[in-house]
Amino acid sequence: MVNEIEAKRKSLIETARLYGMNDAATIQCSQELDELLLEQMKQQSKHPLPKNSRRMR
């Protein structure tokens, strides 16, 4: 899932660079990235990390 999100993020950046932020292709890519992130958040909420694992040191 993380690799898929990273690939979509890179695609979004490139699409926005080529076509602009308001282009339909950029908006579509952004929405697809949103869906991937939402799915990841849902999965993480089902299997939360132990409390001590969440903190960055």
Secondary structure, DSSP 8 states (H G I E B T S, - for coil): -HHHHHHHHHHHHHHHHHH-TTSHHHHHHHHHHHHHHHHHHHHHHHS---GGGS---
